Amino acid sequence: MLRLNLDGSIPDDNPIPGSAVYSWGHRNAQGLCHGPNGLIYSSEHGQSNHDEFNIIEPNRNYGWPEVEGICDQASEASFCSENDVYEPLAEWSPCIAVNGIEYYDHPAIPEWQNAVLMSVLGGLNAQYERLSILHMSADGTAVESEDEYFSEFNQRIRDICVNPYTGAVYVAFNGTSYPGSGPNTIKEFVNEAFVSVEERTGQQFMNIYPNPVTDTSVIEVSESLIGEMVSVYDHSGRLVMQMGITSNQIEITRDMLPAGQYYVKAASDLGMLSKSIIIQ
């Protein structure tokens, strides 16, 4: 696994000085997400057996190609000991084709709080397709149980994401057979009984007009963003300008930035907003 700064440079605190390598011994990583307490989770395909769900730590060996799954074979024992191999939190044999993952901790679906939602394609014969809910321990370092959903659709599940405001779950379906026969669809699953923060406190917004900026433009924001900061980034992800939000309207002029495309971001307790802006 490689770790880079947004501008492509190598972080000073990478485990191997001057190298982008963060961890190794991975066969075919598929999903990656943040968990509680700064944890990083990854899902990974095995060759024919031993799909894995891992915690990623710096400067650690995850075994491949010498080790598949946990260190449970006599032929693997010495390698695991000598290389401090980090064993998976969970594994599946035969391969179920694990895929995209997302940590869920939203009040909209209380039964799924502190869980990792894991997409499952179902393997070559598509007999295991589902959305797996991996219920984690309080500190996030162990899988305590697994629930399975949506297998009745008979569709390979490719990826998953969560709406941070409503807690709705978006599931990407990838057809009924390998490698993806269609129809490719995205379905939204929402707890309609849940009243979101957005609905309770009013909609948050940020508008920029006119855009492109040829002389003077206005960044208009909702009341929820007053007192926060508005940040402007260039196309490489570098922060180029930052201003405090003291009213509903912020003036931006053509001479404040070189010509080009930028991304304007602002955030409050209701979440983060991002807009693109062009300076001509």
TIVEX-980549 format. One line per field, with one value per residue: residue in three letters; x, y, z of N, C-alpha, C in turn. Coordinates in steps of 0.2 Angstrom, whole numbers, plus 5000, padded with zeros to 4 digits. Example, Ala and Ser with C-alpha at 12.3 -4.5 7.8 and 13.67 -1.06 7.14 Angstrom:
r: c(ALA|SER);
n_X: c(5066|5064);
n_Y: c(4972|4989);
n_Z: c(5039|5035);
ca_X: c(5062|5068);
ca_Y: c(4978|4995);
ca_Z: c(5039|5036);
c_X: c(5066|5064);
c_Y: c(4984|5000);
c_Z: c(5039|5039);
***
This chain:
r: c(MET|LEU|ARG|LEU|ASN|LEU|ASP|GLY|SER|ILE|PRO|ASP|ASP|ASN|PRO|ILE|PRO|GLY|SER|ALA|VAL|TYR|SER|TRP|GLY|HIS|ARG|ASN|ALA|GLN|GLY|LEU|CYS|HIS|GLY|PRO|ASN|GLY|LEU|ILE|TYR|SER|SER|GLU|HIS|GLY|GLN|SER|ASN|HIS|ASP|GLU|PHE|ASN|ILE|ILE|GLU|PRO|ASN|ARG|ASN|TYR|GLY|TRP|PRO|GLU|VAL|GLU|GLY|ILE|CYS|ASP|GLN|ALA|SER|GLU|ALA|SER|PHE|CYS|SER|GLU|ASN|ASP|VAL|TYR|GLU|PRO|LEU|ALA|GLU|TRP|SER|PRO|CYS|ILE|ALA|VAL|ASN|GLY|ILE|GLU|TYR|TYR|ASP|HIS|PRO|ALA|ILE|PRO|GLU|TRP|GLN|ASN|ALA|VAL|LEU|MET|SER|VAL|LEU|GLY|GLY|LEU|ASN|ALA|GLN|TYR|GLU|ARG|LEU|SER|ILE|LEU|HIS|MET|SER|ALA|ASP|GLY|THR|ALA|VAL|GLU|SER|GLU|ASP|GLU|TYR|PHE|SER|GLU|PHE|ASN|GLN|ARG|ILE|ARG|ASP|ILE|CYS|VAL|ASN|PRO|TYR|THR|GLY|ALA|VAL|TYR|VAL|ALA|PHE|ASN|GLY|THR|SER|TYR|PRO|GLY|SER|GLY|PRO|ASN|THR|ILE|LYS|GLU|PHE|VAL|ASN|GLU|ALA|PHE|VAL|SER|VAL|GLU|GLU|ARG|THR|GLY|GLN|GLN|PHE|MET|ASN|ILE|TYR|PRO|ASN|PRO|VAL|THR|ASP|THR|SER|VAL|ILE|GLU|VAL|SER|GLU|SER|LEU|ILE|GLY|GLU|MET|VAL|SER|VAL|TYR|ASP|HIS|SER|GLY|ARG|LEU|VAL|MET|GLN|MET|GLY|ILE|THR|SER|ASN|GLN|ILE|GLU|ILE|THR|ARG|ASP|MET|LEU|PRO|ALA|GLY|GLN|TYR|TYR|VAL|LYS|ALA|ALA|SER|ASP|LEU|GLY|MET|LEU|SER|LYS|SER|ILE|ILE|ILE|GLN);
n_X: c(5004|5003|5007|5004|5007|4994|5000|5008|5020|5031|5026|5034|5033|5032|5034|5046|5059|5059|5052|5036|5030|5019|5013|5015|5014|5001|4988|4977|4970|4954|4944|4944|4944|4941|4941|4935|4945|4956|4959|4962|4954|4954|4948|4952|4955|4958|4967|4961|4955|4953|4949|4951|4949|4956|4966|4975|4992|5006|5022|5020|5020|5009|5009|5007|5016|5018|5010|4992|4978|4975|4989|4990|4995|5008|5018|5018|5021|5035|5038|5029|5032|5045|5043|5034|5020|5005|4989|4973|4958|4946|4942|4937|4933|4928|4934|4924|4924|4926|4923|4920|4921|4914|4914|4901|4892|4881|4866|4854|4852|4852|4855|4866|4876|4893|4899|4906|4902|4902|4904|4900|4904|4902|4910|4916|4906|4895|4888|4888|4884|4881|4877|4888|4887|4898|4900|4908|4920|4920|4932|4935|4944|4942|4931|4915|4903|4894|4882|4870|4864|4852|4854|4844|4842|4849|4861|4877|4886|4895|4900|4899|4892|4889|4877|4881|4872|4859|4861|4857|4860|4869|4870|4879|4875|4880|4876|4871|4881|4898|4910|4902|4888|4878|4860|4869|4866|4862|4856|4846|4845|4835|4831|4816|4809|4818|4823|4833|4848|4849|4836|4831|4838|4838|4842|4859|4869|4880|4883|4890|4892|4894|4900|4911|4923|4925|4927|4921|4914|4902|4902|4890|4883|4874|4867|4872|4885|4892|4905|4913|4927|4931|4939|4951|4957|4969|4970|4979|4977|4982|4981|4977|4971|4962|4948|4939|4922|4911|4899|4883|4888|4902|4915|4923|4937|4944|4957|4962|4967|4978|4973|4963|4956|4948|4944|4932|4929|4919|4914|4903|4895|4885|4891|4902|4904|4907|4913|4916|4926|4930|4943|4945);
n_Y: c(4994|5011|5028|5044|5062|5075|5082|5073|5071|5062|5058|5065|5057|5044|5026|5021|5030|5042|5033|5028|5017|5010|4999|4981|4965|4963|4955|4958|4971|4979|4987|5002|5011|5023|5020|5020|5029|5033|5021|5011|5002|4988|4978|4963|4953|4935|4922|4909|4905|4912|4926|4943|4954|4968|4977|4991|4995|5005|5000|4986|4969|4959|4947|4940|4934|4922|4919|4915|4922|4919|4914|4899|4887|4875|4877|4891|4896|4899|4910|4919|4922|4927|4938|4946|4945|4953|4947|4944|4952|4945|4932|4923|4908|4897|4910|4925|4936|4950|4967|4985|4995|5003|5013|5013|5024|5031|5039|5035|5022|5013|4999|4997|5004|5008|4998|4990|4991|4980|4977|4963|4953|4940|4930|4919|4911|4918|4915|4920|4933|4949|4961|4963|4966|4970|4969|4978|4978|4988|4996|4995|4985|4972|4960|4956|4950|4945|4951|4947|4955|4959|4948|4943|4950|4944|4950|4955|4964|4979|4991|5003|5017|5030|5042|5056|5065|5060|5047|5038|5023|5020|5008|4999|4989|4976|4968|4950|4940|4935|4944|4955|4958|4967|4972|4988|4996|5009|5008|5017|5015|5019|5025|5029|5034|5041|5057|5069|5078|5089|5091|5095|5107|5115|5118|5117|5127|5133|5144|5151|5165|5178|5163|5157|5168|5184|5197|5203|5192|5183|5173|5165|5159|5148|5152|5143|5142|5153|5160|5150|5144|5147|5139|5138|5128|5123|5113|5103|5100|5109|5121|5137|5149|5156|5161|5169|5167|5179|5184|5182|5183|5183|5192|5189|5192|5194|5197|5191|5178|5168|5164|5150|5134|5131|5124|5127|5125|5123|5120|5114|5109|5103|5097|5095|5106|5108|5117|5120|5133|5145|5155|5168);
n_Z: c(5000|4996|5002|5000|4999|4994|4984|4978|4983|4995|5011|5026|5037|5033|5035|5029|5025|5012|5004|4996|5001|5012|5018|5015|5007|5002|4992|4983|4985|4988|4994|5005|5020|5033|5050|5067|5080|5072|5064|5050|5038|5027|5013|5004|4991|4990|4982|4978|4989|5006|5006|5013|5028|5034|5046|5043|5046|5048|5040|5041|5037|5027|5022|5009|4995|5003|5013|5016|5022|5039|5050|5049|5044|5045|5036|5035|5048|5052|5043|5047|5060|5059|5051|5057|5053|5050|5054|5047|5052|5049|5038|5023|5015|5003|4991|4992|4985|4991|4992|4989|5004|5019|5033|5046|5056|5059|5066|5060|5056|5069|5072|5064|5068|5072|5063|5049|5033|5020|5003|4993|4980|4976|4971|4958|4954|4958|4970|4983|4984|4992|5004|5017|5035|5046|5062|5074|5087|5102|5102|5089|5084|5082|5074|5078|5074|5060|5049|5035|5020|5007|4998|4991|4980|4970|4964|4960|4972|4971|4976|4990|4998|5010|5015|5023|5029|5030|5033|5024|5013|4999|4986|4975|4962|4951|4941|4937|4935|4934|4923|4927|4921|4920|4923|4927|4942|4954|4970|4983|5000|5013|5030|5032|5043|5051|5056|5049|5053|5045|5041|5053|5057|5046|5029|5023|5013|4999|4987|4972|4962|4949|4940|4928|4936|4931|4935|4948|4960|4970|4985|4992|5007|5019|5035|5044|5041|5045|5054|5052|5041|5025|5012|4999|4986|4974|4958|4962|4974|4984|4997|4994|4997|5011|5021|5034|5038|5039|5036|5026|5013|5004|4996|4981|4970|4954|4954|4965|4964|4953|4935|4932|4937|4953|4969|4981|4998|5012|5029|5043|5058|5052|5041|5026|5012|4995|4981|4963|4955|4943|4938|4927);
ca_X: c(5000|5007|5004|5007|5003|4990|5004|5012|5026|5031|5026|5040|5032|5031|5038|5052|5061|5060|5048|5029|5027|5016|5013|5016|5011|4994|4988|4973|4966|4948|4941|4948|4940|4943|4936|4936|4951|4961|4960|4961|4952|4955|4946|4957|4954|4963|4968|4955|4952|4956|4947|4953|4947|4962|4967|4981|4996|5012|5028|5018|5019|5002|5010|5007|5013|5020|5004|4986|4973|4979|4995|4987|4998|5014|5023|5018|5023|5041|5038|5024|5036|5051|5041|5029|5014|4998|4984|4967|4952|4941|4943|4932|4935|4931|4933|4917|4925|4925|4924|4921|4919|4912|4912|4894|4891|4876|4860|4848|4851|4856|4858|4872|4881|4900|4900|4909|4897|4906|4901|4902|4902|4899|4914|4916|4899|4890|4883|4888|4883|4877|4880|4889|4888|4903|4899|4915|4921|4920|4938|4936|4950|4939|4925|4912|4898|4892|4875|4870|4858|4851|4856|4838|4842|4853|4865|4884|4887|4902|4902|4894|4893|4884|4875|4883|4867|4853|4862|4855|4865|4869|4873|4881|4874|4884|4873|4870|4886|4905|4913|4898|4884|4872|4861|4872|4862|4864|4850|4847|4841|4835|4826|4811|4807|4824|4823|4840|4851|4848|4829|4830|4841|4838|4847|4865|4871|4885|4883|4895|4889|4894|4905|4917|4924|4928|4928|4919|4909|4900|4901|4884|4882|4869|4868|4876|4893|4894|4909|4918|4932|4931|4946|4951|4962|4970|4969|4983|4975|4986|4978|4980|4968|4957|4945|4934|4915|4908|4892|4881|4891|4909|4916|4930|4939|4948|4965|4964|4970|4979|4968|4963|4950|4949|4939|4930|4926|4917|4911|4901|4893|4881|4894|4906|4902|4913|4911|4922|4926|4935|4945|4947);
ca_Y: c(5000|5017|5033|5050|5068|5077|5085|5068|5070|5057|5061|5064|5052|5037|5022|5020|5037|5043|5028|5029|5011|5011|4992|4977|4958|4963|4952|4962|4975|4981|4992|5005|5016|5025|5018|5024|5030|5033|5015|5011|4995|4986|4972|4960|4946|4930|4919|4905|4905|4917|4934|4945|4960|4969|4984|4993|4998|5006|4996|4979|4964|4956|4939|4937|4927|4917|4917|4917|4922|4919|4910|4893|4882|4874|4880|4898|4898|4903|4916|4924|4924|4931|4945|4950|4946|4955|4943|4948|4952|4940|4929|4919|4903|4899|4917|4927|4942|4956|4973|4991|4995|5010|5012|5016|5026|5036|5037|5034|5015|5011|4992|4996|5009|5005|4992|4991|4989|4977|4974|4956|4952|4933|4925|4917|4908|4922|4912|4923|4940|4951|4966|4961|4971|4968|4972|4979|4979|4995|4999|4994|4981|4965|4958|4952|4946|4947|4950|4948|4958|4960|4943|4941|4954|4940|4954|4956|4971|4981|4996|5005|5023|5032|5049|5059|5069|5056|5040|5033|5019|5019|5001|4998|4982|4975|4962|4944|4935|4937|4949|4960|4957|4972|4980|4991|5001|5011|5009|5020|5012|5024|5024|5035|5036|5045|5064|5070|5085|5094|5093|5098|5113|5119|5116|5121|5128|5137|5146|5155|5168|5173|5159|5160|5175|5189|5203|5202|5187|5182|5166|5165|5154|5148|5154|5138|5142|5159|5159|5145|5146|5145|5137|5137|5123|5122|5107|5098|5099|5113|5126|5143|5155|5154|5167|5168|5168|5183|5186|5177|5184|5184|5194|5186|5196|5191|5198|5187|5171|5167|5161|5143|5131|5130|5121|5130|5121|5126|5115|5116|5103|5099|5093|5099|5108|5109|5120|5122|5140|5146|5162|5169);
ca_Z: c(5000|4995|5005|4996|5000|4989|4978|4975|4987|5000|5018|5030|5043|5031|5039|5026|5023|5005|5000|4997|5003|5019|5020|5010|5008|5000|4986|4978|4989|4985|4998|5010|5023|5039|5055|5074|5083|5067|5061|5042|5036|5020|5011|5000|4987|4990|4976|4977|4996|5011|5006|5020|5030|5038|5048|5040|5050|5044|5041|5042|5032|5027|5021|5002|4993|5008|5018|5014|5027|5045|5050|5052|5041|5047|5031|5036|5054|5053|5040|5050|5066|5057|5048|5061|5049|5053|5052|5045|5057|5047|5032|5020|5011|4997|4990|4991|4981|4995|4988|4993|5011|5022|5041|5047|5063|5059|5070|5056|5057|5075|5072|5060|5071|5074|5059|5043|5027|5015|4997|4991|4973|4976|4968|4951|4952|4961|4975|4989|4983|4998|5008|5024|5040|5050|5068|5077|5095|5104|5100|5082|5082|5081|5071|5083|5071|5053|5046|5028|5017|5000|4993|4987|4973|4965|4960|4963|4975|4969|4981|4995|5002|5015|5015|5030|5032|5031|5035|5018|5011|4992|4985|4968|4959|4945|4937|4940|4934|4933|4928|4928|4915|4920|4923|4933|4945|4961|4974|4989|5005|5018|5035|5031|5050|5054|5054|5048|5056|5039|5041|5060|5058|5040|5023|5022|5006|4997|4980|4969|4956|4943|4939|4930|4939|4926|4938|4955|4961|4977|4988|4996|5011|5024|5042|5047|5040|5048|5060|5050|5037|5018|5010|4991|4984|4967|4956|4964|4981|4988|4999|4991|5001|5017|5023|5039|5035|5044|5034|5021|5007|5003|4989|4978|4964|4949|4955|4971|4962|4946|4931|4933|4941|4960|4973|4987|5003|5019|5033|5049|5061|5047|5035|5022|5005|4990|4974|4959|4953|4938|4938|4920);
c_X: c(5004|5003|5008|5003|4999|4994|5008|5018|5025|5031|5032|5039|5031|5036|5045|5054|5062|5056|5040|5026|5025|5016|5014|5013|5004|4994|4984|4968|4960|4945|4945|4944|4943|4938|4937|4943|4957|4963|4959|4960|4953|4952|4951|4955|4960|4963|4962|4951|4955|4955|4949|4950|4952|4962|4974|4986|5003|5018|5026|5018|5013|5003|5011|5014|5015|5014|4997|4981|4977|4984|4993|4990|5005|5020|5023|5021|5029|5041|5034|5028|5041|5049|5036|5022|5008|4993|4977|4962|4947|4944|4938|4935|4929|4930|4926|4918|4923|4926|4924|4918|4918|4911|4906|4894|4886|4870|4854|4847|4855|4859|4864|4878|4888|4901|4903|4904|4902|4902|4904|4899|4900|4904|4912|4909|4894|4885|4883|4887|4879|4880|4881|4890|4892|4903|4906|4915|4921|4926|4940|4941|4948|4932|4921|4906|4897|4885|4875|4864|4858|4853|4850|4837|4845|4857|4872|4884|4894|4904|4897|4896|4887|4883|4876|4877|4861|4854|4860|4861|4864|4873|4873|4880|4877|4882|4873|4876|4893|4907|4909|4893|4878|4866|4865|4868|4864|4857|4851|4842|4841|4830|4822|4809|4812|4823|4831|4842|4849|4841|4827|4832|4841|4843|4853|4867|4877|4884|4888|4892|4892|4900|4905|4917|4928|4930|4927|4914|4908|4900|4896|4883|4876|4871|4873|4883|4896|4899|4914|4923|4930|4938|4946|4957|4963|4969|4973|4982|4978|4981|4981|4977|4963|4955|4940|4927|4912|4901|4890|4884|4898|4911|4923|4931|4944|4955|4967|4968|4972|4973|4968|4956|4952|4943|4938|4927|4925|4914|4909|4899|4888|4884|4898|4903|4908|4910|4917|4921|4931|4936|4948|4952);
c_Y: c(5006|5023|5040|5056|5070|5079|5079|5067|5065|5060|5060|5059|5045|5032|5020|5027|5037|5038|5030|5023|5012|5004|4988|4970|4958|4959|4956|4966|4978|4987|4995|5010|5017|5022|5022|5024|5030|5027|5015|5003|4994|4979|4969|4953|4941|4927|4914|4904|4911|4924|4936|4952|4962|4976|4985|4997|4999|5001|4989|4975|4960|4949|4937|4939|4921|4914|4919|4916|4922|4914|4903|4886|4881|4877|4888|4900|4902|4909|4921|4927|4929|4938|4948|4951|4948|4951|4947|4947|4946|4938|4924|4914|4898|4907|4919|4934|4948|4962|4980|4991|5002|5009|5016|5018|5032|5034|5034|5026|5012|5004|4992|5001|5005|4998|4994|4987|4986|4974|4967|4954|4945|4928|4923|4914|4912|4919|4915|4930|4943|4958|4964|4966|4967|4972|4972|4979|4986|4999|4998|4989|4973|4965|4954|4948|4949|4946|4951|4950|4958|4954|4941|4945|4949|4945|4955|4963|4973|4986|4999|5012|5025|5040|5052|5063|5065|5049|5035|5029|5018|5012|5001|4991|4982|4968|4955|4939|4939|4938|4955|4961|4963|4968|4982|4996|5003|5012|5013|5017|5017|5023|5030|5038|5041|5053|5067|5077|5090|5096|5096|5105|5118|5117|5120|5121|5133|5138|5151|5158|5175|5169|5156|5167|5179|5195|5202|5197|5186|5175|5167|5159|5154|5150|5149|5138|5149|5158|5153|5148|5143|5144|5136|5133|5123|5115|5101|5097|5104|5119|5133|5149|5152|5161|5165|5170|5172|5185|5181|5178|5186|5186|5191|5190|5193|5191|5194|5181|5171|5163|5154|5141|5129|5126|5124|5126|5125|5120|5118|5109|5099|5096|5098|5100|5110|5112|5121|5129|5141|5154|5163|5175);
c_Z: c(5000|4999|5002|4999|4994|4983|4975|4978|4992|5007|5022|5035|5040|5034|5036|5023|5015|5001|5001|5000|5011|5022|5014|5011|5006|4993|4981|4982|4985|4988|5003|5013|5030|5044|5062|5076|5078|5063|5053|5041|5028|5019|5005|4997|4989|4983|4974|4984|5000|5008|5013|5021|5035|5041|5046|5045|5046|5046|5043|5036|5032|5024|5014|4999|4998|5012|5015|5020|5034|5045|5053|5049|5044|5043|5032|5043|5055|5049|5044|5057|5064|5054|5051|5057|5053|5050|5051|5051|5056|5040|5029|5015|5009|4996|4989|4987|4985|4990|4992|5000|5014|5029|5042|5055|5063|5063|5066|5056|5063|5075|5068|5063|5073|5070|5052|5038|5022|5009|4995|4984|4972|4973|4961|4949|4955|4965|4981|4989|4989|5000|5015|5029|5045|5057|5072|5084|5096|5102|5092|5079|5081|5078|5076|5080|5064|5051|5038|5025|5010|4995|4989|4981|4968|4961|4964|4965|4974|4974|4985|4997|5006|5015|5022|5033|5034|5033|5030|5016|5003|4990|4977|4966|4952|4941|4940|4940|4933|4925|4929|4921|4915|4921|4929|4936|4952|4964|4981|4994|5011|5024|5035|5038|5053|5051|5054|5052|5051|5040|5048|5060|5051|5035|5023|5015|5005|4989|4978|4963|4955|4943|4932|4933|4934|4929|4946|4956|4969|4979|4993|5000|5016|5030|5045|5046|5042|5054|5058|5045|5030|5015|5002|4990|4976|4965|4958|4972|4986|4990|4997|4994|5006|5019|5029|5036|5041|5042|5029|5015|5008|4996|4987|4971|4960|4951|4962|4970|4954|4942|4932|4936|4948|4963|4979|4992|5009|5023|5040|5052|5057|5041|5031|5015|5001|4983|4970|4957|4948|4938|4931|4920);
***
